[in-house]
Amino acid sequence: MSVYLIARGDGGAPIYRQIRDALINEVQEFYNPGESLPSENELAQRFGVNRHTLRRAIDELVTDGFVERHHGKGVFVLEPAINYLIDSTTRFTEKLHSQGKRTTSRVLRKQCVPAKGSVASRLEIQEGESVIFIETLRQVNEKPFCIISHFLPVQTCEAVFENYNEGSLHNFLKKNCDIELKRCESLISSVLPAAEDASLLNMPRHAPILRVKSINLDIKSSKPIEYAVTRFRGDATQLSFQP
């Protein structure tokens, strides 16, 4: 890679921003995830700036999620975040397949439990009424992406408890229960993961996850069928919204 000419003087973008833009282009074109950038000294010399200016440009790349610093080791390129669209549709698998991603879904646990608190209220059923609780681990391109806790009323979705073991839960509901879902609400927050979630997602406990609480309705009856709590890896996910 050749020396990059910085535009200096009035009217131009700040120098650190020009360096940031140049490095973003290079990261996207020439680097693979996990590879390290040249040292700060090398980059400062190449761009003809002091280390303070160069470090400010690198700080912007860290903030934007292109690289991360490993203390004493250097700056490393991150895997690009996966864009996941949140809209009225609930097709997890189809959305990611449309981006050319490979997905798998593994059932971690499945049991009938009494509905309590927010589960009962969101499914509009009585407390103590039985619901199916399923927890699934979703992988994208063979890497952990999210964990989903699904709660569904037993009376409507008994076939799920008896026969669902893998793949798209919503496809199963459509084929076996004649239920097609639409999303009516999603509440999103950034929280630290529980120990088990951090282990399953292969991430440190001090790194945040994106937690999405969703209510999905049966399109035909408009009744709530699924309350889902999804925990996405914060460093691997970009959530987008479509009105």
C-alpha positions as CSV (number, residue, x, y, z in Angstrom):
1,M,0.0,0.0,0.0
2,S,1.4,3.4,-1.0
3,V,1.8,6.6,0.9
4,Y,-1.5,8.4,1.3
5,L,-1.5,12.2,0.5
6,I,-3.3,14.2,3.2
7,A,-5.1,17.4,2.1
8,R,-4.0,20.1,4.4
9,G,-5.3,23.6,4.8
10,D,-8.6,25.4,5.2
11,G,-11.8,24.0,3.9
12,G,-10.8,20.3,4.0
13,A,-11.8,17.5,6.3
14,P,-9.8,17.2,9.6
15,I,-6.7,15.2,9.0
16,Y,-7.6,12.4,11.4
17,R,-10.9,12.0,9.5
18,Q,-9.0,11.7,6.2
19,I,-6.8,9.0,7.7
20,R,-9.8,7.2,9.2
21,D,-11.5,7.1,5.8
22,A,-8.4,5.8,4.1
23,L,-8.0,3.1,6.6
24,I,-11.6,2.0,6.4
25,N,-11.2,1.6,2.6
26,E,-8.0,-0.5,3.1
27,V,-9.6,-2.6,5.9
28,Q,-12.5,-3.4,3.7
29,E,-10.4,-4.1,0.6
30,F,-7.2,-5.7,1.8
31,Y,-7.7,-7.2,5.3
32,N,-9.4,-10.3,6.6
33,P,-11.0,-10.5,10.1
34,G,-8.4,-11.2,12.7
35,E,-5.5,-9.6,10.8
36,S,-3.5,-6.8,12.5
37,L,-2.9,-3.3,11.2
38,P,0.7,-1.9,11.0
39,S,1.9,-0.4,14.2
40,E,1.0,3.2,15.1
41,N,4.6,4.3,14.4
42,E,4.5,2.8,10.9
43,L,1.1,4.3,10.1
44,A,2.0,7.8,11.5
45,Q,5.1,7.8,9.3
46,R,3.2,6.6,6.3
47,F,0.6,9.4,6.7
48,G,3.1,12.0,7.7
49,V,1.4,12.8,11.0
50,N,2.2,12.6,14.7
51,R,1.1,9.6,16.8
52,H,-1.6,11.6,18.6
53,T,-3.4,12.4,15.2
54,L,-3.0,8.8,14.1
55,R,-4.3,7.4,17.4
56,R,-7.4,9.6,17.0
57,A,-8.1,8.1,13.6
58,I,-7.7,4.6,15.0
59,D,-10.1,5.6,17.9
60,E,-12.7,6.3,15.3
61,L,-12.3,2.9,13.6
62,V,-12.7,1.3,17.0
63,T,-15.9,3.3,17.7
64,D,-17.3,2.4,14.3
65,G,-16.6,-1.3,14.9
66,F,-14.0,-1.9,12.2
67,V,-11.1,-2.8,14.5
68,E,-10.4,-3.5,18.2
69,R,-7.3,-2.8,20.3
70,H,-5.5,-5.7,22.1
71,H,-3.3,-4.1,24.8
72,G,0.3,-4.8,24.1
73,K,-0.5,-6.7,20.8
74,G,-1.9,-4.2,18.4
75,V,-5.0,-3.3,16.4
76,F,-7.0,-6.1,14.8
77,V,-9.7,-6.2,12.2
78,L,-13.1,-7.3,13.3
79,E,-15.6,-9.5,11.6
80,P,-18.2,-7.1,10.0
81,A,-21.4,-6.9,12.0
82,I,-24.4,-8.8,10.6
83,N,-27.3,-6.5,9.7
84,Y,-30.5,-7.9,11.1
85,L,-33.8,-6.2,10.0
86,I,-36.5,-5.8,12.6
87,D,-39.9,-5.3,10.9
88,S,-43.3,-6.8,11.0
89,T,-42.1,-10.1,9.5
90,T,-40.5,-12.8,11.8
91,R,-38.5,-14.8,9.3
92,F,-35.1,-15.1,11.0
93,T,-33.7,-17.8,8.7
94,E,-35.0,-16.2,5.4
95,K,-33.7,-12.8,6.3
96,L,-30.2,-14.0,6.8
97,H,-30.3,-16.4,3.9
98,S,-31.1,-13.4,1.7
99,Q,-27.7,-12.0,2.7
100,G,-25.9,-15.2,1.7
101,K,-25.5,-16.3,5.3
102,R,-25.6,-19.9,6.5
103,T,-27.8,-20.5,9.5
104,T,-28.4,-23.3,12.0
105,S,-30.8,-23.5,14.9
106,R,-30.2,-25.9,17.9
107,V,-32.8,-26.5,20.6
108,L,-31.1,-26.2,24.0
109,R,-34.1,-27.0,26.1
110,K,-37.8,-27.5,25.8
111,Q,-40.3,-27.9,28.5
112,C,-43.8,-26.9,29.7
113,V,-43.8,-24.3,32.5
114,P,-46.4,-22.2,34.3
115,A,-46.8,-18.7,32.8
116,K,-45.7,-16.0,35.3
117,G,-45.5,-12.2,35.3
118,S,-44.6,-10.6,31.9
119,V,-44.9,-14.0,30.1
120,A,-48.6,-14.3,31.1
121,S,-49.4,-10.6,30.4
122,R,-47.7,-10.5,27.0
123,L,-49.4,-13.7,25.9
124,E,-52.7,-12.5,27.4
125,I,-53.3,-15.6,29.4
126,Q,-53.8,-16.4,33.1
127,E,-50.9,-16.7,35.5
128,G,-50.2,-20.4,36.1
129,E,-51.5,-21.5,32.7
130,S,-49.1,-23.8,31.0
131,V,-46.8,-22.5,28.2
132,I,-44.1,-24.1,26.1
133,F,-40.7,-22.8,26.9
134,I,-38.1,-23.4,24.2
135,E,-34.5,-22.0,24.1
136,T,-32.6,-22.1,20.9
137,L,-29.1,-21.2,19.9
138,R,-28.8,-19.6,16.4
139,Q,-25.5,-19.8,14.5
140,V,-24.6,-17.8,11.4
141,N,-21.8,-19.1,9.3
142,E,-20.9,-21.6,12.0
143,K,-20.5,-18.9,14.7
144,P,-22.8,-18.2,17.6
145,F,-25.1,-15.3,16.8
146,C,-28.0,-15.2,19.3
147,I,-30.0,-17.2,21.9
148,I,-33.8,-17.0,21.9
149,S,-36.2,-17.9,24.6
150,H,-39.6,-18.6,23.1
151,F,-42.8,-18.8,25.1
152,L,-46.0,-20.2,23.4
153,P,-49.4,-21.2,24.8
154,V,-49.7,-25.0,25.0
155,Q,-53.3,-25.0,24.0
156,T,-52.5,-23.5,20.6
157,C,-49.1,-24.9,19.9
158,E,-49.1,-28.4,21.4
159,A,-47.5,-29.8,18.2
160,V,-44.4,-27.6,18.9
161,F,-43.8,-29.4,22.2
162,E,-44.3,-32.8,20.7
163,N,-42.4,-32.5,17.4
164,Y,-40.3,-29.4,17.0
165,N,-36.6,-30.1,17.4
166,E,-34.6,-28.0,15.0
167,G,-34.8,-25.5,12.1
168,S,-37.1,-22.5,11.8
169,L,-39.7,-22.5,14.6
170,H,-42.0,-20.1,12.6
171,N,-41.9,-22.3,9.5
172,F,-42.8,-25.2,11.8
173,L,-45.8,-23.2,13.2
174,K,-47.0,-22.4,9.7
175,K,-46.8,-26.0,8.4
176,N,-48.0,-27.9,11.4
177,C,-50.3,-25.5,13.3
178,D,-51.6,-23.3,10.5
179,I,-50.2,-20.2,12.3
180,E,-48.3,-17.4,10.5
181,L,-46.8,-14.8,12.8
182,K,-46.3,-11.1,12.5
183,R,-44.3,-8.9,14.9
184,C,-46.3,-6.3,16.8
185,E,-43.7,-5.0,19.3
186,S,-40.0,-5.2,20.0
187,L,-38.3,-3.7,23.0
188,I,-34.5,-3.3,22.7
189,S,-31.9,-2.8,25.4
190,S,-28.2,-3.2,25.9
191,V,-27.3,-5.4,28.9
192,L,-24.5,-7.6,30.1
193,P,-25.0,-11.3,29.4
194,A,-25.7,-14.0,32.0
195,A,-22.8,-16.4,32.5
196,E,-24.5,-19.2,30.5
197,D,-25.4,-16.9,27.6
198,A,-21.8,-15.6,27.5
199,S,-20.5,-19.1,27.3
200,L,-22.9,-20.2,24.6
201,L,-22.2,-17.1,22.6
202,N,-18.5,-17.5,23.1
203,M,-18.0,-13.9,24.4
204,P,-16.7,-12.3,27.6
205,R,-19.2,-11.4,30.3
206,H,-18.1,-7.8,30.3
207,A,-19.1,-7.3,26.7
208,P,-22.7,-6.2,26.1
209,I,-25.5,-8.1,24.3
210,L,-28.5,-6.6,22.5
211,R,-31.6,-7.9,24.1
212,V,-34.8,-7.8,22.1
213,K,-38.2,-8.6,23.7
214,S,-40.8,-9.3,21.0
215,I,-44.5,-10.1,20.8
216,N,-45.6,-12.0,17.7
217,L,-49.3,-12.3,16.7
218,D,-51.2,-14.8,14.7
219,I,-52.0,-13.0,11.4
220,K,-55.5,-14.6,11.2
221,S,-56.7,-14.1,14.7
222,S,-54.5,-11.2,15.9
223,K,-53.9,-13.1,19.1
224,P,-50.4,-13.2,20.7
225,I,-48.9,-16.6,20.1
226,E,-45.2,-16.0,20.9
227,Y,-43.3,-14.0,23.4
228,A,-39.6,-14.1,22.5
229,V,-36.5,-12.8,24.3
230,T,-33.5,-12.7,22.0
231,R,-30.0,-12.0,23.1
232,F,-27.7,-11.0,20.2
233,R,-23.9,-10.7,20.4
234,G,-23.5,-6.9,20.6
235,D,-20.2,-7.0,18.6
236,A,-21.6,-9.1,15.8
237,T,-25.0,-7.5,15.3
238,Q,-26.4,-4.3,13.8
239,L,-30.1,-4.0,14.2
240,S,-32.0,-2.0,11.6
241,F,-35.6,-0.9,11.5
242,Q,-38.1,-0.6,8.8
243,P,-41.3,1.4,9.4
